[in-house]
Amino acid sequence: MQKKRRRKNKRPKITSGNKSVDWLFVRIIRALNKEAEDIHKVPILKDPDDRRKRLCGYLDDDNCIWVSTDKSCNADFEEVAKTVLHEAIHIVFPKESEPGVRSLEKRFWKDLSEEQRKMLKSYVPKHHVKSAPLKD
């Protein structure tokens, strides 16, 4: 008599119906979980290289993601989630130029399913931190 194999309880896959979007989504989530050291939300984010410039997002040398809720960034909750996505794309494609990352972010966000967007939004920190990234 054959024994029945037990199936592992896997989480249901969150898909958009577009294979390339789903492929990139898996890599983004993997980067946020394994490669991104931490995600910090600050009220005002200044460029560590030029303290006069304000940024909406920043990926430091330690793979920490910094996002700003400054009004100049149109920082409602969805925009902050898009910034987290943008910085995660930098982790997945480290040699991609800034215009290329912006283009990917824009197209990718548009094609995500609501469940995928909700999952990305869950990576946005709930609280602000007071310190900002400093250049060593």
Disulfide bonds with the S-S distance in Angstrom:
Cys56-Cys73 2.24
